[in-house]
Amino acid sequence: MKKFLAAALGFALIFSSAEAKFEPEKVPLLTYAETPVTVYDSPDGASKGSIPAGTSLVQVKGIGADGWAYGSYMPANAKRRVYRWFRMSDLQGYADFANYTDRVTYDVEASRTRTSTNYVGKVVGGEDLIVVAERGDRAKVIFAAEGGYFRMGWILKSLLTKYSGSSSGSSDFPATLEGYEDSGNSNADSDMTYDDDK
């Protein structure tokens, strides 16, 4: 659990960081863009389109301390995924940054976006998660999922022990972030065939 918390808390801090050189890490994180996210051919390079909001599953493959990330997504009307650079902070949309550990008391589905009724995965009750953003009655959280990777989505803030007053227990997270398997959520994208767009 200590390895997970160190990695996830560092990851959360990256959202608002603007220093240091990009250093690729094996951090498979599955999420959706809250608003359209501009993508680039390199950090601070030329714009190469945008990630659609709420409809294309984004796999973040590497994150740098400067806030730049590299990952894949499915462009609108495309038949294959493409790899591009983007700012991690842009995935947040209009939200206030946060960085603390919490839990929910029972299983809850995390939404793709703050207002979406489609899901990115299930947050398991009693297990640690990282809150990385808040807006209104919602919180954006990073949580461990099946297959040894993370997902990031939105839940009601009232479900967090910080706001509900419930006590928290203890649990362990997978030490590795390697690999990917779909969670089986019927509302989550399962199209994960990758082709580098050179």
C-alpha positions in Angstrom: 0.0 0.0 0.0 2.9 2.4 0.7 4.2 2.0 -2.8 0.7 2.8 -4.2 0.2 5.8 -2.0 3.6 7.2 -2.9 3.0 6.8 -6.6 -0.6 8.0 -6.5 0.1 11.0 -4.3 3.0 12.0 -6.6 0.7 11.5 -9.6 -1.9 13.8 -8.1 0.6 16.5 -7.5 1.7 16.4 -11.1 -1.7 17.9 -12.1 -0.6 21.3 -11.0 3.2 20.9 -11.4 5.1 22.8 -14.1 8.7 21.9 -13.5 11.3 19.2 -14.4 11.9 17.2 -17.5 9.5 14.5 -18.8 10.4 11.1 -17.5 8.3 8.2 -18.8 6.8 5.9 -16.2 4.8 2.8 -16.5 1.6 4.2 -15.2 -1.4 2.7 -17.1 -4.3 5.0 -16.0 -7.6 4.8 -17.7 -9.9 7.8 -17.7 -12.0 10.2 -19.9 -11.5 13.8 -20.7 -13.9 16.2 -18.8 -13.8 18.7 -21.7 -12.1 18.5 -25.1 -8.3 18.2 -24.6 -5.8 19.5 -27.1 -3.2 17.0 -28.1 0.3 17.6 -29.4 3.0 15.8 -31.4 5.5 16.6 -28.6 5.6 18.6 -25.4 5.0 22.2 -26.3 4.9 21.1 -30.0 2.3 21.4 -32.7 -1.4 20.8 -32.0 -2.6 17.6 -33.5 -6.4 17.7 -32.7 -8.2 16.9 -29.5 -9.5 14.2 -27.2 -13.3 14.2 -27.3 -14.9 14.9 -24.0 -16.5 11.9 -22.2 -16.5 9.5 -25.2 -13.0 8.2 -25.8 -11.2 6.1 -23.2 -7.8 7.6 -22.6 -4.9 5.3 -21.5 -2.2 7.4 -19.9 1.0 5.6 -20.4 3.6 8.1 -19.1 3.6 11.2 -17.0 6.3 13.7 -16.4 6.9 16.0 -13.4 6.4 18.9 -15.8 2.7 17.9 -16.2 3.1 16.5 -19.8 1.7 13.1 -20.4 1.8 10.6 -23.3 -1.1 8.2 -24.0 -3.6 6.9 -26.5 -7.2 7.7 -27.4 -9.7 7.1 -30.1 -10.3 10.2 -32.3 -13.9 10.8 -33.4 -14.8 8.7 -36.5 -11.4 6.9 -36.4 -10.8 3.1 -36.6 -7.7 2.9 -34.5 -6.3 4.6 -31.5 -3.5 7.2 -31.8 -0.8 8.2 -29.4 -0.3 11.9 -28.5 1.1 14.3 -25.9 -1.2 16.3 -23.7 -1.3 18.2 -20.4 -2.6 16.2 -17.4 -4.2 19.3 -16.0 -6.4 19.5 -19.1 -8.0 16.2 -18.3 -9.5 17.8 -15.2 -11.7 20.3 -17.0 -13.1 23.0 -14.7 -12.4 21.6 -11.3 -10.5 22.5 -8.1 -7.3 20.5 -7.6 -7.2 18.3 -4.5 -4.7 15.8 -3.1 -5.8 13.6 -0.2 -6.4 9.9 0.5 -9.9 8.7 1.4 -12.4 5.8 1.0 -16.0 5.0 0.4 -17.9 2.7 2.7 -19.5 0.6 -0.1 -18.9 -0.1 -3.8 -19.8 2.7 -6.1 -19.5 3.2 -9.9 -17.3 6.2 -10.9 -18.6 8.3 -13.8 -16.6 9.2 -16.9 -17.2 12.9 -16.4 -18.7 15.0 -13.6 -22.2 14.9 -15.2 -22.0 11.6 -17.1 -24.3 8.6 -16.4 -21.7 6.3 -18.1 -19.0 4.7 -16.0 -15.3 4.3 -16.1 -15.1 1.6 -13.3 -16.1 0.5 -9.8 -14.6 2.0 -6.7 -14.5 -0.8 -4.0 -15.8 0.1 -0.6 -13.2 0.1 2.2 -10.2 0.5 -0.1 -8.0 3.6 -0.3 -8.4 6.0 -3.2 -6.8 9.4 -4.0 -9.0 12.5 -4.5 -7.4 14.7 -7.1 -10.1 17.2 -7.9 -13.4 18.5 -6.5 -16.3 20.5 -8.1 -19.7 21.1 -6.6 -21.0 17.8 -5.1 -18.5 15.6 -7.0 -15.0 14.4 -6.4 -12.6 13.1 -9.0 -10.7 10.0 -7.7 -7.9 7.6 -8.7 -8.6 4.0 -7.6 -7.1 0.6 -8.1 -8.9 -1.7 -10.6 -8.7 -5.2 -11.8 -5.6 -6.2 -13.9 -3.1 -4.1 -11.9 -3.9 -0.7 -13.3 -5.7 2.5 -12.2 -8.9 4.2 -13.3 -9.9 7.8 -12.7 -13.5 9.0 -12.5 -16.1 11.0 -10.6 -18.1 10.1 -7.5 -20.4 12.0 -5.1 -18.3 13.7 -2.4 -20.9 12.7 0.2 -19.8 9.1 -0.3 -16.3 9.9 0.9 -15.5 9.3 4.6 -14.3 12.9 4.8 -17.8 14.1 4.2 -19.9 11.2 5.4 -18.2 10.9 8.8 -17.7 7.1 8.4 -14.6 5.5 9.7 -12.0 4.1 7.4 -10.4 0.6 7.4 -7.3 -0.7 5.8 -6.4 -2.4 2.5 -3.5 -3.1 0.2 -3.1 -2.0 -3.4 -1.3 -3.8 -6.2 2.4 -2.9 -6.2 2.5 -2.9 -10.0 0.6 -0.8 -12.5 1.5 -3.1 -15.4 -1.1 -4.6 -17.7 -4.6 -3.9 -18.8 -7.9 -5.8 -18.6 -11.3 -4.4 -19.1 -13.3 -4.2 -15.8 -16.3 -5.8 -17.5 -18.4 -2.6 -16.9 -21.1 -2.7 -19.6 -21.0 1.1 -19.8 -17.2 1.3 -20.2 -15.2 1.3 -23.4 -13.6 -2.1 -24.2 -11.9 -1.1 -27.5 -8.3 -1.3 -26.5 -6.4 -2.3 -29.6 -3.3 -0.1 -30.0 -1.5 1.1 -33.1 1.2 3.7 -32.9 0.5 6.7 -35.1 4.0 7.5 -36.3 
